[in-house]
Amino acid sequence: MTETKSQEPEVAGSPNLGAYNEPADGDGPIEADQVREALKVVVDPEIGLDIVNLGLIYNVDVHDNNIKVEMTLTSPGCPVGPMLQSQVYGVCAGFPGARNVQVDLTWTPPWDPRTMASEEGKDILGIW
């Protein structure tokens, strides 16, 4: 039986920026906290802050090294949305032992930095 990864989201004209390749501790299972921490390398270029601190990552679920990320964008018309989704996929697929990777976009609840961004994110965005 072969293991497959979900197809990477297609982004026309966007280079493959690689994956997060830092090895996990030993050969053990991938943990959701590891994935969330690794996703901090994905930065929204329009805002200059990583998507975790922006509060764009709603959920990370890992079962048997199958990774599912539920995320949103700053707006439905976000021009860098496909690039961000592709980068999230790349980070997750780069985990040693990662099997299937799924990145889902959701608009519920709508992103609100006042309630969803981290304290660091709010500080950078000037939200007090």
C-alpha positions as CSV (number, residue, x, y, z in Angstrom):
1,M,0.0,0.0,0.0
2,T,1.4,3.4,-0.9
3,E,0.8,6.6,1.1
4,T,-0.3,9.7,-0.8
5,K,-0.5,13.3,0.0
6,S,-3.5,15.4,-1.0
7,Q,-2.8,17.5,-4.0
8,E,-1.2,20.8,-3.3
9,P,-3.4,23.8,-4.1
10,E,-2.7,25.1,-7.5
11,V,-1.4,28.7,-7.6
12,A,-0.8,30.1,-11.1
13,G,2.5,31.8,-11.3
14,S,3.4,31.2,-7.7
15,P,6.8,29.5,-7.0
16,N,7.0,26.5,-4.8
17,L,8.5,28.0,-1.7
18,G,9.4,24.7,-0.1
19,A,8.3,23.1,3.0
20,Y,9.2,23.2,6.7
21,N,11.9,20.6,6.9
22,E,13.0,20.7,10.6
23,P,12.8,17.1,11.7
24,A,10.2,16.1,14.3
25,D,11.5,14.7,17.6
26,G,12.3,11.1,16.8
27,D,10.0,9.0,14.6
28,G,7.0,9.7,16.7
29,P,3.7,11.1,15.7
30,I,3.2,14.7,14.5
31,E,1.5,16.9,17.1
32,A,-0.9,19.7,16.3
33,D,1.2,22.1,18.4
34,Q,4.2,21.3,16.3
35,V,2.3,22.1,13.1
36,R,0.9,25.3,14.6
37,E,4.4,26.4,15.6
38,A,5.8,25.6,12.2
39,L,3.1,27.6,10.4
40,K,4.6,30.8,12.0
41,V,7.0,30.8,9.0
42,V,4.0,31.7,6.7
43,V,3.7,35.5,6.7
44,D,1.0,37.6,5.2
45,P,3.0,39.9,2.9
46,E,0.5,42.7,3.0
47,I,0.5,42.9,6.8
48,G,4.0,41.6,7.6
49,L,2.9,39.2,10.4
50,D,2.6,35.4,10.5
51,I,-0.7,33.8,9.9
52,V,-0.7,32.2,13.4
53,N,-0.4,35.4,15.3
54,L,-2.9,37.0,12.9
55,G,-5.4,34.4,14.0
56,L,-5.9,33.0,10.5
57,I,-5.4,29.4,11.6
58,Y,-8.7,28.2,13.2
59,N,-7.9,24.6,13.7
60,V,-5.1,22.0,13.3
61,D,-6.1,18.4,13.5
62,V,-3.6,15.6,13.3
63,H,-4.5,11.9,13.3
64,D,-2.1,9.1,12.3
65,N,0.2,11.8,10.8
66,N,-2.7,13.0,8.5
67,I,-2.7,16.8,8.9
68,K,-5.8,18.9,8.4
69,V,-5.7,22.7,8.7
70,E,-8.7,24.9,8.8
71,M,-7.9,28.5,8.1
72,T,-9.3,31.8,6.9
73,L,-8.0,34.9,5.2
74,T,-8.2,38.5,6.1
75,S,-11.0,38.9,3.5
76,P,-12.7,36.7,0.9
77,G,-11.0,38.7,-1.9
78,C,-7.5,38.5,-0.3
79,P,-5.2,38.6,-3.3
80,V,-2.5,36.5,-1.6
81,G,-5.0,33.8,-0.4
82,P,-3.9,31.1,-2.8
83,M,-0.2,31.8,-2.0
84,L,-0.9,31.5,1.7
85,Q,-2.9,28.3,1.3
86,S,-0.1,26.8,-0.8
87,Q,2.6,27.8,1.8
88,V,0.5,26.2,4.6
89,Y,0.3,23.0,2.5
90,G,4.1,23.1,1.9
91,V,4.9,23.5,5.6
92,C,2.6,20.6,6.6
93,A,3.7,18.3,3.8
94,G,7.4,18.9,4.8
95,F,6.9,17.2,8.2
96,P,8.8,13.9,8.3
97,G,6.2,11.2,8.2
98,A,3.4,13.4,7.1
99,R,0.9,11.4,5.1
100,N,-2.2,13.2,3.9
101,V,-2.4,17.0,4.0
102,Q,-5.6,18.9,3.7
103,V,-5.9,22.7,3.9
104,D,-9.5,24.0,4.1
105,L,-10.6,27.6,3.8
106,T,-13.6,28.8,5.9
107,W,-15.3,32.1,6.3
108,T,-17.2,31.2,9.5
109,P,-16.6,32.9,11.7
110,P,-15.4,36.0,9.8
111,W,-11.9,37.0,10.7
112,D,-11.7,39.8,13.3
113,P,-8.2,40.8,14.5
114,R,-9.7,42.4,17.6
115,T,-10.7,39.0,18.9
116,M,-8.6,36.5,16.9
117,A,-5.1,37.9,16.7
118,S,-2.6,37.1,19.4
119,E,-1.5,39.9,21.8
120,E,1.7,40.3,19.7
121,G,-0.4,40.5,16.6
122,K,-2.7,43.1,18.1
123,D,0.3,45.2,19.2
124,I,1.8,45.1,15.7
125,L,-1.6,46.0,14.2
126,G,-2.1,48.8,16.6
127,I,-5.2,47.3,18.2
128,W,-5.4,48.2,21.9
